[in-house]
Amino acid sequence: MWGYSARDVARLLDLPVEQVRRLSRAGFVSPRRGPRGALRFSFQDLVLLRAAAGLLRARVPAARVRRALSRLRAGLPEGRSLASVHVAADGRDVLVREGGRAWRPESGQLLLDFEVADLARRVAPLVREAARARGPGALDADAFYSWGCDLEPGAPREARAAYERALEIDPGHAGASLNLGRLLHEAGDLAGAEARYRRALGSAEQEGVAAFNLGVLLEDRGRDLDALEAYARALRADPSLADAHFNASRVLERLGRKKDALRHLGAYRRMLGR
C-alpha cells in the first residue's frame, strides 16, 4: 500500500515515533491503515504533521491547532505537487503561500516557517527506495502519480518517469497528464506539454489548472488569442485563479484592448487585496 510508515515519518520530521502516533491518535491527520493495520501516511500528512509539531512547540492550544490544520488541509492543492507551498507565521496567523495565492489558517501566536519543497527533498530518497523494493507491477496508476508528486522537487527526472508510468497504466489519468505536461513545459518541449495539458482538460479536478497552464504555454508559442480563450476557460472552472486574471490583462494589453486589460487587472488586485 502506498504511503509512509510511522517510522518513516519520524525519521523525515526528526520526531519520536511515539509522538507521530500520538499526533495521529489526536486527530491532527487521518492516515490510512495498511494490510496489517499499520499506519500509512501520505505526503500531505507529512506537511500537516510538520505544521502541527511546530504549532504545538509554540504552545498553541491543541484545539486551535486542529482548526488551523483543518483549514490548511482544505487549502492545499489537490492532485498536484505541493512543492511550491510555503507555510509560515506572520506574527498572528499561519500564512500559507502558493504562487499568487495566500490564505491564513487560524492559529494564534506561532513560531513556524518552512518550505514544503525542503520536506519533499528529504522524502525523495525514501520514495525511490520504496518503489524499488515493491518492484514492477506492485503499484497502480494512482500510486505512481503520488510518487511523482512527492519526487518532483528532489528528483524531477524520476518524477517524470513516474507520471509516464502512471499514464501507461491509465492513459486517462488527468493528474499525471497535467503534471507531466508541466515538466515537459519546463524542459522546453512545448508541443508535448500542450498535448498533455489538453488531455487533462475536461477533468473536474484538473480543469482550472490545466486551462491556466495551457494559456501560459500558448503565450509562449505566440498564440495570444488562443491563450485568452484558455484563461477564460480556467476562470470559468476556478474563479479564484487570480493569476489567470493577471495573465489575461497582460495579453489584452499587448493586443491593444486596454479597457478589457484594466478590468482583469482590477479583478486580480481585488483578489489579492491590493
CYANA upper distance limits for C-alpha pairs under 8 A (distance plus 0.5 A):
  1 MET  CA     34 GLY  CA      6.66
  1 MET  CA     35 PRO  CA      8.07
  1 MET  CA     40 ARG  CA      8.36
  2 TRP  CA     40 ARG  CA      7.92
  2 TRP  CA     42 SER  CA      8.49
  2 TRP  CA    139 LEU  CA      8.27
  2 TRP  CA    143 ALA  CA      6.56
  3 GLY  CA     40 ARG  CA      5.59
  3 GLY  CA     41 PHE  CA      5.63
  3 GLY  CA     42 SER  CA      5.63
  3 GLY  CA     43 PHE  CA      8.04
  4 TYR  CA      8 ASP  CA      6.18
  4 TYR  CA      9 VAL  CA      6.93
  4 TYR  CA     40 ARG  CA      5.66
  4 TYR  CA     41 PHE  CA      5.35
  4 TYR  CA     42 SER  CA      6.89
  4 TYR  CA     43 PHE  CA      8.40
  5 SER  CA      9 VAL  CA      6.79
  5 SER  CA     38 ALA  CA      7.92
  5 SER  CA     39 LEU  CA      6.51
  5 SER  CA     40 ARG  CA      5.54
  5 SER  CA     41 PHE  CA      6.78
  6 ALA  CA     10 ALA  CA      6.62
  6 ALA  CA     17 VAL  CA      6.69
  6 ALA  CA     20 VAL  CA      6.90
  6 ALA  CA     21 ARG  CA      7.33
  6 ALA  CA     39 LEU  CA      6.90
  6 ALA  CA     40 ARG  CA      7.57
  6 ALA  CA     41 PHE  CA      7.86
  7 ARG  CA     11 ARG  CA      6.69
  7 ARG  CA     17 VAL  CA      6.28
  8 ASP  CA     12 LEU  CA      6.69
  9 VAL  CA     13 LEU  CA      6.49
  9 VAL  CA     15 LEU  CA      8.38
  9 VAL  CA     17 VAL  CA      8.30
  9 VAL  CA     20 VAL  CA      7.76
  9 VAL  CA     41 PHE  CA      8.19
  9 VAL  CA     46 LEU  CA      7.32
 10 ALA  CA     14 ASP  CA      6.06
 10 ALA  CA     15 LEU  CA      5.21
 10 ALA  CA     16 PRO  CA      6.20
 10 ALA  CA     17 VAL  CA      5.65
 10 ALA  CA     20 VAL  CA      6.89
 11 ARG  CA     15 LEU  CA      7.27
 12 LEU  CA    119 LEU  CA      8.20
 12 LEU  CA    122 ARG  CA      7.10
 12 LEU  CA    123 VAL  CA      7.42
 13 LEU  CA     46 LEU  CA      8.37
 13 LEU  CA     50 ARG  CA      7.09
 15 LEU  CA     19 GLN  CA      7.08
 15 LEU  CA     20 VAL  CA      7.39
 16 PRO  CA     20 VAL  CA      7.14
 17 VAL  CA     21 ARG  CA      6.93
 18 GLU  CA     22 ARG  CA      6.47
 19 GLN  CA     23 LEU  CA      6.53
 20 VAL  CA     24 SER  CA      6.78
 20 VAL  CA     49 LEU  CA      8.22
 21 ARG  CA     25 ARG  CA      6.65
 22 ARG  CA     26 ALA  CA      6.59
 23 LEU  CA     27 GLY  CA      7.11
 23 LEU  CA     28 PHE  CA      6.29
 23 LEU  CA     29 VAL  CA      7.88
 23 LEU  CA     49 LEU  CA      7.99
 24 SER  CA     28 PHE  CA      6.21
 24 SER  CA     29 VAL  CA      5.94
 24 SER  CA     30 SER  CA      7.19
 24 SER  CA     31 PRO  CA      7.86
 27 GLY  CA     66 ARG  CA      8.26
 28 PHE  CA     48 LEU  CA      7.96
 28 PHE  CA     49 LEU  CA      7.67
 28 PHE  CA     52 ALA  CA      7.67
 28 PHE  CA     66 ARG  CA      6.55
 28 PHE  CA     69 LEU  CA      7.53
 29 VAL  CA     45 ASP  CA      6.48
 29 VAL  CA     48 LEU  CA      7.42
 29 VAL  CA     49 LEU  CA      7.63
 30 SER  CA     45 ASP  CA      8.08
 31 PRO  CA     39 LEU  CA      6.58
 31 PRO  CA     40 ARG  CA      6.08
 31 PRO  CA     41 PHE  CA      5.41
 31 PRO  CA     42 SER  CA      7.56
 31 PRO  CA     45 ASP  CA      7.68
 32 ARG  CA     39 LEU  CA      6.40
 32 ARG  CA     40 ARG  CA      5.69
 32 ARG  CA     41 PHE  CA      7.09
 33 ARG  CA     37 GLY  CA      5.52
 33 ARG  CA     38 ALA  CA      5.90
 33 ARG  CA     39 LEU  CA      5.32
 33 ARG  CA     40 ARG  CA      6.23
 34 GLY  CA     38 ALA  CA      5.56
 34 GLY  CA     39 LEU  CA      6.70
 34 GLY  CA     40 ARG  CA      6.67
 41 PHE  CA     45 ASP  CA      6.23
 41 PHE  CA     46 LEU  CA      7.60
 42 SER  CA     46 LEU  CA      7.09
 43 PHE  CA     47 VAL  CA      7.05
 43 PHE  CA    150 ASP  CA      7.21
 44 GLN  CA     48 LEU  CA      6.80
 44 GLN  CA     73 ARG  CA      8.38
 45 ASP  CA     49 LEU  CA      6.46
 46 LEU  CA     50 ARG  CA      6.48
 47 VAL  CA     51 ALA  CA      6.76
 47 VAL  CA    116 VAL  CA      7.39
 47 VAL  CA    119 LEU  CA      8.32
 48 LEU  CA     52 ALA  CA      6.51
 48 LEU  CA     69 LEU  CA      6.96
 48 LEU  CA     72 LEU  CA      8.26
 48 LEU  CA     73 ARG  CA      7.82
 49 LEU  CA     53 ALA  CA      6.51
 50 ARG  CA     54 GLY  CA      6.90
 51 ALA  CA     55 LEU  CA      6.67
 51 ALA  CA     69 LEU  CA      8.25
 51 ALA  CA     87 VAL  CA      8.32
 51 ALA  CA    112 LEU  CA      7.88
 52 ALA  CA     56 LEU  CA      6.59
 52 ALA  CA     65 VAL  CA      7.08
 52 ALA  CA     69 LEU  CA      7.77
 53 ALA  CA     57 ARG  CA      6.64
 54 GLY  CA     58 ALA  CA      6.81
 54 GLY  CA    111 LEU  CA      7.33
 54 GLY  CA    112 LEU  CA      6.33
 55 LEU  CA     59 ARG  CA      7.07
 55 LEU  CA     60 VAL  CA      6.14
 55 LEU  CA     65 VAL  CA      7.11
 55 LEU  CA    107 SER  CA      8.46
 55 LEU  CA    110 LEU  CA      6.69
 55 LEU  CA    111 LEU  CA      7.41
 55 LEU  CA    112 LEU  CA      7.36
 56 LEU  CA     60 VAL  CA      5.91
 56 LEU  CA     61 PRO  CA      7.64
 56 LEU  CA     62 ALA  CA      7.56
 56 LEU  CA     65 VAL  CA      7.91
 58 ALA  CA    109 GLN  CA      8.03
 58 ALA  CA    110 LEU  CA      6.10
 58 ALA  CA    111 LEU  CA      6.15
 60 VAL  CA     64 ARG  CA      7.25
 60 VAL  CA     65 VAL  CA      7.02
 60 VAL  CA    107 SER  CA      7.63
 60 VAL  CA    108 GLY  CA      7.10
 60 VAL  CA    109 GLN  CA      7.38
 60 VAL  CA    110 LEU  CA      7.58
 61 PRO  CA     65 VAL  CA      6.84
 62 ALA  CA     66 ARG  CA      6.73
 63 ALA  CA     67 ARG  CA      6.96
 64 ARG  CA     68 ALA  CA      6.61
 64 ARG  CA    106 GLU  CA      7.55
 64 ARG  CA    107 SER  CA      6.07
 64 ARG  CA    108 GLY  CA      7.98
 65 VAL  CA     69 LEU  CA      6.55
 65 VAL  CA    106 GLU  CA      8.49
 65 VAL  CA    107 SER  CA      6.50
 66 ARG  CA     70 SER  CA      6.50
 67 ARG  CA     71 ARG  CA      6.87
 67 ARG  CA    105 PRO  CA      7.97
 67 ARG  CA    106 GLU  CA      6.99
 67 ARG  CA    107 SER  CA      7.86
 68 ALA  CA     72 LEU  CA      6.54
 68 ALA  CA     94 VAL  CA      8.14
 68 ALA  CA    105 PRO  CA      5.08
 68 ALA  CA    106 GLU  CA      5.21
 68 ALA  CA    107 SER  CA      5.76
 69 LEU  CA     73 ARG  CA      6.35
 69 LEU  CA    105 PRO  CA      7.56
 70 SER  CA     74 ALA  CA      6.80
 70 SER  CA    105 PRO  CA      8.42
 71 ARG  CA     75 GLY  CA      6.68
 71 ARG  CA    105 PRO  CA      5.68
 71 ARG  CA    106 GLU  CA      8.05
 72 LEU  CA     76 LEU  CA      6.70
 72 LEU  CA     96 VAL  CA      8.27
 72 LEU  CA    104 ARG  CA      8.50
 72 LEU  CA    105 PRO  CA      6.15
 75 GLY  CA    103 TRP  CA      8.22
 76 LEU  CA     82 LEU  CA      7.98
 77 PRO  CA     81 SER  CA      8.18
 77 PRO  CA     82 LEU  CA      7.32
 78 GLU  CA    205 GLU  CA      8.31
 79 GLY  CA    175 GLY  CA      6.25
 79 GLY  CA    205 GLU  CA      8.05
 79 GLY  CA    206 GLN  CA      8.05
 80 ARG  CA    149 CYS  CA      6.63
 80 ARG  CA    175 GLY  CA      7.25
 80 ARG  CA    179 ASN  CA      7.26
 81 SER  CA    149 CYS  CA      5.07
 81 SER  CA    150 ASP  CA      7.24
 81 SER  CA    152 GLU  CA      7.61
 81 SER  CA    179 ASN  CA      8.49
 82 LEU  CA    116 VAL  CA      7.01
 82 LEU  CA    117 ALA  CA      7.82
 82 LEU  CA    149 CYS  CA      7.96
 82 LEU  CA    150 ASP  CA      8.48
 83 ALA  CA    115 GLU  CA      8.26
 83 ALA  CA    116 VAL  CA      5.95
 83 ALA  CA    117 ALA  CA      4.87
 83 ALA  CA    120 ALA  CA      7.36
 83 ALA  CA    152 GLU  CA      7.96
 83 ALA  CA    153 PRO  CA      6.60
 84 SER  CA     98 GLU  CA      6.13
 84 SER  CA     99 GLY  CA      7.34
 84 SER  CA    115 GLU  CA      8.32
 84 SER  CA    116 VAL  CA      7.48
 84 SER  CA    117 ALA  CA      7.11
 85 VAL  CA     96 VAL  CA      7.42
 85 VAL  CA     97 ARG  CA      6.19
 85 VAL  CA     98 GLU  CA      5.19
 85 VAL  CA     99 GLY  CA      8.23
 85 VAL  CA    115 GLU  CA      6.99
 85 VAL  CA    116 VAL  CA      6.13
 85 VAL  CA    117 ALA  CA      7.89
 86 HIS  CA     96 VAL  CA      6.16
 86 HIS  CA     97 ARG  CA      5.70
 86 HIS  CA     98 GLU  CA      7.07
 86 HIS  CA    113 ASP  CA      8.18
 86 HIS  CA    114 PHE  CA      6.62
 86 HIS  CA    115 GLU  CA      5.09
 86 HIS  CA    116 VAL  CA      6.42
 87 VAL  CA     94 VAL  CA      7.50
 87 VAL  CA     95 LEU  CA      6.50
 87 VAL  CA     96 VAL  CA      5.15
 87 VAL  CA     97 ARG  CA      7.18
 87 VAL  CA    112 LEU  CA      7.85
 87 VAL  CA    113 ASP  CA      6.18
 87 VAL  CA    114 PHE  CA      5.96
 87 VAL  CA    115 GLU  CA      6.81
 87 VAL  CA    116 VAL  CA      7.92
 88 ALA  CA     94 VAL  CA      6.23
 88 ALA  CA     95 LEU  CA      5.70
 88 ALA  CA     96 VAL  CA      6.83
 88 ALA  CA    112 LEU  CA      5.76
 88 ALA  CA    113 ASP  CA      4.48
 88 ALA  CA    114 PHE  CA      6.76
 89 ALA  CA     93 ASP  CA      6.23
 89 ALA  CA     94 VAL  CA      5.07
 89 ALA  CA     95 LEU  CA      6.01
 89 ALA  CA    110 LEU  CA      6.45
 89 ALA  CA    111 LEU  CA      6.96
 89 ALA  CA    112 LEU  CA      5.96
 89 ALA  CA    113 ASP  CA      6.79
 90 ASP  CA     94 VAL  CA      7.05
 90 ASP  CA     95 LEU  CA      6.85
 91 GLY  CA    109 GLN  CA      6.64
 91 GLY  CA    110 LEU  CA      7.12
 92 ARG  CA    107 SER  CA      7.93
 92 ARG  CA    108 GLY  CA      5.79
 92 ARG  CA    109 GLN  CA      5.45
 92 ARG  CA    110 LEU  CA      7.33
 93 ASP  CA    104 ARG  CA      6.60
 93 ASP  CA    105 PRO  CA      7.33
 93 ASP  CA    106 GLU  CA      6.36
 93 ASP  CA    107 SER  CA      5.84
 93 ASP  CA    108 GLY  CA      5.99
 93 ASP  CA    109 GLN  CA      7.15
 93 ASP  CA    110 LEU  CA      7.61
 94 VAL  CA    104 ARG  CA      5.77
 94 VAL  CA    105 PRO  CA      6.06
 94 VAL  CA    106 GLU  CA      7.03
 94 VAL  CA    107 SER  CA      6.51
 94 VAL  CA    108 GLY  CA      8.29
 94 VAL  CA    110 LEU  CA      7.84
 94 VAL  CA    112 LEU  CA      8.29
 95 LEU  CA    102 ALA  CA      7.36
 95 LEU  CA    103 TRP  CA      6.37
 95 LEU  CA    104 ARG  CA      5.14
 95 LEU  CA    105 PRO  CA      7.42
 96 VAL  CA    102 ALA  CA      6.00
 96 VAL  CA    103 TRP  CA      5.88
 96 VAL  CA    104 ARG  CA      6.64
 96 VAL  CA    105 PRO  CA      8.23
 97 ARG  CA    101 ARG  CA      6.28
 97 ARG  CA    102 ALA  CA      4.95
 97 ARG  CA    103 TRP  CA      7.28
 98 GLU  CA    102 ALA  CA      6.88
100 GLY  CA    242 ALA  CA      7.46
100 GLY  CA    243 ASP  CA      6.85
101 ARG  CA    242 ALA  CA      7.91
101 ARG  CA    272 LEU  CA      8.02
114 PHE  CA    118 ASP  CA      8.07
115 GLU  CA    119 LEU  CA      7.58
116 VAL  CA    120 ALA  CA      6.72
117 ALA  CA    121 ARG  CA      6.72
117 ALA  CA    153 PRO  CA      6.44
117 ALA  CA    154 GLY  CA      8.46
118 ASP  CA    122 ARG  CA      7.16
119 LEU  CA    123 VAL  CA      6.88
120 ALA  CA    124 ALA  CA      6.80
120 ALA  CA    150 ASP  CA      6.55
120 ALA  CA    151 LEU  CA      7.29
120 ALA  CA    152 GLU  CA      8.38
120 ALA  CA    153 PRO  CA      6.68
120 ALA  CA    154 GLY  CA      6.95
121 ARG  CA    125 PRO  CA      8.43
121 ARG  CA    151 LEU  CA      7.92
121 ARG  CA    153 PRO  CA      6.47
121 ARG  CA    154 GLY  CA      4.81
121 ARG  CA    155 ALA  CA      8.35
122 ARG  CA    126 LEU  CA      8.28
122 ARG  CA    154 GLY  CA      8.13
123 VAL  CA    127 VAL  CA      6.74
123 VAL  CA    150 ASP  CA      7.60
123 VAL  CA    151 LEU  CA      7.92
123 VAL  CA    154 GLY  CA      8.47
124 ALA  CA    128 ARG  CA      6.79
124 ALA  CA    150 ASP  CA      7.30
124 ALA  CA    151 LEU  CA      5.65
124 ALA  CA    154 GLY  CA      6.16
124 ALA  CA    155 ALA  CA      7.16
125 PRO  CA    129 GLU  CA      6.70
126 LEU  CA    130 ALA  CA      6.66
127 VAL  CA    131 ALA  CA      6.63
127 VAL  CA    147 TRP  CA      7.30
127 VAL  CA    150 ASP  CA      8.19
127 VAL  CA    151 LEU  CA      7.85
128 ARG  CA    132 ARG  CA      6.75
129 GLU  CA    133 ALA  CA      6.68
130 ALA  CA    134 ARG  CA      6.82
131 ALA  CA    135 GLY  CA      6.87
134 ARG  CA    138 ALA  CA      6.34
134 ARG  CA    139 LEU  CA      8.23
139 LEU  CA    143 ALA  CA      6.14
139 LEU  CA    144 PHE  CA      7.14
140 ASP  CA    144 PHE  CA      7.01
140 ASP  CA    166 ALA  CA      7.74
140 ASP  CA    169 ILE  CA      7.61
141 ALA  CA    145 TYR  CA      6.60
141 ALA  CA    165 ARG  CA      7.80
141 ALA  CA    166 ALA  CA      4.65
141 ALA  CA    167 LEU  CA      7.43
141 ALA  CA    169 ILE  CA      6.14
141 ALA  CA    170 ASP  CA      6.54
141 ALA  CA    173 HIS  CA      8.10
142 ASP  CA    146 SER  CA      6.57
142 ASP  CA    166 ALA  CA      7.36
143 ALA  CA    147 TRP  CA      6.58
143 ALA  CA    166 ALA  CA      8.33
144 PHE  CA    148 GLY  CA      6.63
144 PHE  CA    162 ALA  CA      5.72
144 PHE  CA    163 TYR  CA      6.90
144 PHE  CA    165 ARG  CA      7.19
144 PHE  CA    166 ALA  CA      5.79
145 TYR  CA    149 CYS  CA      6.84
145 TYR  CA    162 ALA  CA      6.87
145 TYR  CA    163 TYR  CA      6.03
145 TYR  CA    166 ALA  CA      6.36
145 TYR  CA    175 GLY  CA      7.86
145 TYR  CA    176 ALA  CA      6.20
146 SER  CA    150 ASP  CA      6.76
147 TRP  CA    151 LEU  CA      6.60
147 TRP  CA    159 ALA  CA      7.54
147 TRP  CA    162 ALA  CA      7.04
148 GLY  CA    152 GLU  CA      6.54
148 GLY  CA    158 GLU  CA      7.77
148 GLY  CA    159 ALA  CA      4.56
148 GLY  CA    160 ARG  CA      7.22
148 GLY  CA    161 ALA  CA      8.29
148 GLY  CA    162 ALA  CA      5.61
148 GLY  CA    163 TYR  CA      6.36
149 CYS  CA    159 ALA  CA      7.38
150 ASP  CA    159 ALA  CA      8.34
151 LEU  CA    155 ALA  CA      5.78
151 LEU  CA    156 PRO  CA      6.92
151 LEU  CA    158 GLU  CA      7.47
151 LEU  CA    159 ALA  CA      5.76
152 GLU  CA    156 PRO  CA      4.95
152 GLU  CA    157 ARG  CA      8.34
152 GLU  CA    158 GLU  CA      8.20
152 GLU  CA    159 ALA  CA      5.68
152 GLU  CA    160 ARG  CA      8.40
155 ALA  CA    159 ALA  CA      6.73
156 PRO  CA    160 ARG  CA      6.67
156 PRO  CA    183 LEU  CA      8.32
157 ARG  CA    161 ALA  CA      6.91
158 GLU  CA    162 ALA  CA      6.66
159 ALA  CA    163 TYR  CA      6.82
160 ARG  CA    164 GLU  CA      6.70
160 ARG  CA    180 LEU  CA      6.52
160 ARG  CA    183 LEU  CA      7.42
161 ALA  CA    165 ARG  CA      6.64
162 ALA  CA    166 ALA  CA      6.71
163 TYR  CA    167 LEU  CA      6.77
163 TYR  CA    176 ALA  CA      5.56
163 TYR  CA    177 SER  CA      7.73
163 TYR  CA    179 ASN  CA      7.90
163 TYR  CA    180 LEU  CA      6.49
164 GLU  CA    168 GLU  CA      6.76
164 GLU  CA    176 ALA  CA      8.03
164 GLU  CA    180 LEU  CA      7.83
165 ARG  CA    169 ILE  CA      6.95
166 ALA  CA    170 ASP  CA      6.53
166 ALA  CA    171 PRO  CA      8.13
166 ALA  CA    173 HIS  CA      7.82
166 ALA  CA    176 ALA  CA      7.10
167 LEU  CA    171 PRO  CA      4.89
167 LEU  CA    172 GLY  CA      7.47
167 LEU  CA    173 HIS  CA      6.69
167 LEU  CA    176 ALA  CA      7.15
167 LEU  CA    177 SER  CA      7.66
172 GLY  CA    177 SER  CA      8.37
172 GLY  CA    199 ARG  CA      8.12
173 HIS  CA    177 SER  CA      6.77
173 HIS  CA    200 ALA  CA      8.34
174 ALA  CA    178 LEU  CA      6.54
174 ALA  CA    199 ARG  CA      7.36
174 ALA  CA    200 ALA  CA      5.04
174 ALA  CA    201 LEU  CA      8.29
174 ALA  CA    203 SER  CA      6.95
174 ALA  CA    206 GLN  CA      7.27
175 GLY  CA    179 ASN  CA      6.67
175 GLY  CA    200 ALA  CA      7.52
175 GLY  CA    206 GLN  CA      7.23
176 ALA  CA    180 LEU  CA      6.39
177 SER  CA    181 GLY  CA      6.49
177 SER  CA    196 ARG  CA      5.67
177 SER  CA    197 TYR  CA      7.20
177 SER  CA    199 ARG  CA      7.10
177 SER  CA    200 ALA  CA      6.39
178 LEU  CA    182 ARG  CA      6.89
178 LEU  CA    196 ARG  CA      6.56
178 LEU  CA    197 TYR  CA      5.88
178 LEU  CA    199 ARG  CA      8.25
178 LEU  CA    200 ALA  CA      6.08
178 LEU  CA    206 GLN  CA      8.03
178 LEU  CA    210 ALA  CA      6.72
179 ASN  CA    183 LEU  CA      6.90
180 LEU  CA    184 LEU  CA      6.66
180 LEU  CA    193 ALA  CA      7.93
180 LEU  CA    196 ARG  CA      7.47
181 GLY  CA    185 HIS  CA      6.49
181 GLY  CA    192 GLY  CA      7.47
181 GLY  CA    193 ALA  CA      4.61
181 GLY  CA    194 GLU  CA      7.37
181 GLY  CA    195 ALA  CA      8.08
181 GLY  CA    196 ARG  CA      5.36
181 GLY  CA    197 TYR  CA      6.18
182 ARG  CA    186 GLU  CA      6.66
182 ARG  CA    193 ALA  CA      6.97
182 ARG  CA    197 TYR  CA      8.47
182 ARG  CA    213 ASN  CA      8.06
183 LEU  CA    187 ALA  CA      6.72
183 LEU  CA    193 ALA  CA      8.25
184 LEU  CA    188 GLY  CA      6.79
184 LEU  CA    189 ASP  CA      5.68
184 LEU  CA    190 LEU  CA      7.46
184 LEU  CA    192 GLY  CA      7.02
184 LEU  CA    193 ALA  CA      5.67
185 HIS  CA    189 ASP  CA      5.99
185 HIS  CA    190 LEU  CA      5.94
185 HIS  CA    192 GLY  CA      8.24
185 HIS  CA    193 ALA  CA      5.66
185 HIS  CA    194 GLU  CA      8.49
185 HIS  CA    217 LEU  CA      7.84
189 ASP  CA    193 ALA  CA      6.61
190 LEU  CA    194 GLU  CA      6.51
190 LEU  CA    217 LEU  CA      7.43
190 LEU  CA    221 ARG  CA      8.25
191 ALA  CA    195 ALA  CA      6.88
192 GLY  CA    196 ARG  CA      6.93
193 ALA  CA    197 TYR  CA      6.64
193 ALA  CA    217 LEU  CA      8.47
194 GLU  CA    198 ARG  CA      6.64
194 GLU  CA    214 LEU  CA      6.93
194 GLU  CA    217 LEU  CA      7.51
195 ALA  CA    199 ARG  CA      6.82
196 ARG  CA    200 ALA  CA      6.98
197 TYR  CA    201 LEU  CA      7.08
197 TYR  CA    210 ALA  CA      5.93
197 TYR  CA    211 ALA  CA      7.82
197 TYR  CA    213 ASN  CA      7.66
197 TYR  CA    214 LEU  CA      6.47
198 ARG  CA    210 ALA  CA      7.82
198 ARG  CA    211 ALA  CA      8.42
198 ARG  CA    214 LEU  CA      7.95
200 ALA  CA    206 GLN  CA      6.90
200 ALA  CA    207 GLU  CA      7.27
200 ALA  CA    210 ALA  CA      6.54
201 LEU  CA    206 GLN  CA      7.33
201 LEU  CA    207 GLU  CA      5.48
201 LEU  CA    210 ALA  CA      6.41
201 LEU  CA    211 ALA  CA      7.15
202 GLY  CA    206 GLN  CA      8.10
202 GLY  CA    207 GLU  CA      6.15
203 SER  CA    207 GLU  CA      5.79
206 GLN  CA    210 ALA  CA      6.29
207 GLU  CA    211 ALA  CA      6.48
207 GLU  CA    234 ALA  CA      7.35
207 GLU  CA    237 ALA  CA      6.71
208 GLY  CA    212 PHE  CA      6.68
208 GLY  CA    233 ARG  CA      7.70
208 GLY  CA    234 ALA  CA      4.75
208 GLY  CA    235 LEU  CA      7.27
208 GLY  CA    236 ARG  CA      8.17
208 GLY  CA    237 ALA  CA      5.42
208 GLY  CA    238 ASP  CA      5.81
208 GLY  CA    241 LEU  CA      8.39
209 VAL  CA    213 ASN  CA      6.51
209 VAL  CA    234 ALA  CA      7.14
210 ALA  CA    214 LEU  CA      6.54
210 ALA  CA    234 ALA  CA      8.05
211 ALA  CA    215 GLY  CA      6.67
211 ALA  CA    230 ALA  CA      5.71
211 ALA  CA    231 TYR  CA      6.92
211 ALA  CA    233 ARG  CA      6.68
211 ALA  CA    234 ALA  CA      5.36
212 PHE  CA    216 VAL  CA      6.97
212 PHE  CA    230 ALA  CA      6.81
212 PHE  CA    231 TYR  CA      6.00
212 PHE  CA    233 ARG  CA      8.43
212 PHE  CA    234 ALA  CA      5.80
212 PHE  CA    244 ALA  CA      6.85
213 ASN  CA    217 LEU  CA      6.77
214 LEU  CA    218 LEU  CA      6.56
214 LEU  CA    227 ALA  CA      7.76
214 LEU  CA    230 ALA  CA      6.90
215 GLY  CA    219 GLU  CA      6.73
215 GLY  CA    226 ASP  CA      7.85
215 GLY  CA    227 ALA  CA      4.71
215 GLY  CA    228 LEU  CA      7.32
215 GLY  CA    229 GLU  CA      8.20
215 GLY  CA    230 ALA  CA      5.40
215 GLY  CA    231 TYR  CA      6.18
216 VAL  CA    220 ASP  CA      6.85
216 VAL  CA    227 ALA  CA      7.36
216 VAL  CA    247 ASN  CA      8.46
217 LEU  CA    221 ARG  CA      6.82
217 LEU  CA    227 ALA  CA      8.30
218 LEU  CA    222 GLY  CA      6.78
218 LEU  CA    223 ARG  CA      5.69
218 LEU  CA    224 ASP  CA      7.22
218 LEU  CA    226 ASP  CA      7.10
218 LEU  CA    227 ALA  CA      5.66
219 GLU  CA    223 ARG  CA      5.99
219 GLU  CA    224 ASP  CA      5.97
219 GLU  CA    227 ALA  CA      6.28
223 ARG  CA    227 ALA  CA      6.67
224 ASP  CA    228 LEU  CA      6.74
224 ASP  CA    251 VAL  CA      6.86
225 LEU  CA    229 GLU  CA      7.04
226 ASP  CA    230 ALA  CA      6.85
227 ALA  CA    231 TYR  CA      6.76
228 LEU  CA    232 ALA  CA      6.69
228 LEU  CA    248 ALA  CA      6.49
228 LEU  CA    251 VAL  CA      7.69
229 GLU  CA    233 ARG  CA      6.71
230 ALA  CA    234 ALA  CA      6.67
231 TYR  CA    235 LEU  CA      6.76
231 TYR  CA    244 ALA  CA      5.99
231 TYR  CA    245 HIS  CA      8.03
231 TYR  CA    247 ASN  CA      8.26
231 TYR  CA    248 ALA  CA      6.92
232 ALA  CA    236 ARG  CA      6.76
232 ALA  CA    244 ALA  CA      8.36
233 ARG  CA    237 ALA  CA      6.81
234 ALA  CA    238 ASP  CA      6.50
234 ALA  CA    239 PRO  CA      8.12
234 ALA  CA    241 LEU  CA      7.98
234 ALA  CA    244 ALA  CA      7.57
235 LEU  CA    239 PRO  CA      5.01
235 LEU  CA    240 SER  CA      7.74
235 LEU  CA    241 LEU  CA      6.82
235 LEU  CA    244 ALA  CA      7.31
235 LEU  CA    245 HIS  CA      8.44
240 SER  CA    271 MET  CA      8.21
241 LEU  CA    245 HIS  CA      7.70
242 ALA  CA    246 PHE  CA      7.06
242 ALA  CA    267 ALA  CA      8.13
242 ALA  CA    268 TYR  CA      5.67
242 ALA  CA    271 MET  CA      6.83
242 ALA  CA    272 LEU  CA      8.01
243 ASP  CA    247 ASN  CA      6.53
243 ASP  CA    268 TYR  CA      7.52
244 ALA  CA    248 ALA  CA      6.48
245 HIS  CA    249 SER  CA      6.63
245 HIS  CA    264 HIS  CA      5.44
245 HIS  CA    265 LEU  CA      6.84
245 HIS  CA    267 ALA  CA      7.14
245 HIS  CA    268 TYR  CA      5.96
246 PHE  CA    250 ARG  CA      6.89
246 PHE  CA    264 HIS  CA      6.94
246 PHE  CA    265 LEU  CA      6.15
246 PHE  CA    268 TYR  CA      6.27
247 ASN  CA    251 VAL  CA      6.81
248 ALA  CA    252 LEU  CA      6.59
248 ALA  CA    261 ALA  CA      7.54
248 ALA  CA    264 HIS  CA      7.16
249 SER  CA    253 GLU  CA      6.59
249 SER  CA    260 ASP  CA      7.62
249 SER  CA    261 ALA  CA      4.52
249 SER  CA    262 LEU  CA      7.08
249 SER  CA    263 ARG  CA      8.12
249 SER  CA    264 HIS  CA      5.72
249 SER  CA    265 LEU  CA      6.09
250 ARG  CA    254 ARG  CA      6.96
250 ARG  CA    261 ALA  CA      7.24
251 VAL  CA    255 LEU  CA      6.85
251 VAL  CA    261 ALA  CA      8.23
252 LEU  CA    256 GLY  CA      6.74
252 LEU  CA    257 ARG  CA      5.65
252 LEU  CA    258 LYS  CA      7.12
252 LEU  CA    260 ASP  CA      7.17
252 LEU  CA    261 ALA  CA      5.58
253 GLU  CA    257 ARG  CA      6.17
253 GLU  CA    258 LYS  CA      5.94
253 GLU  CA    261 ALA  CA      6.09
257 ARG  CA    261 ALA  CA      6.66
258 LYS  CA    262 LEU  CA      6.61
259 LYS  CA    263 ARG  CA      6.88
260 ASP  CA    264 HIS  CA      6.98
261 ALA  CA    265 LEU  CA      6.67
262 LEU  CA    266 GLY  CA      6.44
263 ARG  CA    267 ALA  CA      6.87
264 HIS  CA    268 TYR  CA      6.69
265 LEU  CA    269 ARG  CA      6.75
266 GLY  CA    270 ARG  CA      6.66
267 ALA  CA    271 MET  CA      6.71
268 TYR  CA    272 LEU  CA      6.92
269 ARG  CA    273 GLY  CA      6.47
269 ARG  CA    274 ARG  CA      5.47
270 ARG  CA    274 ARG  CA      6.52
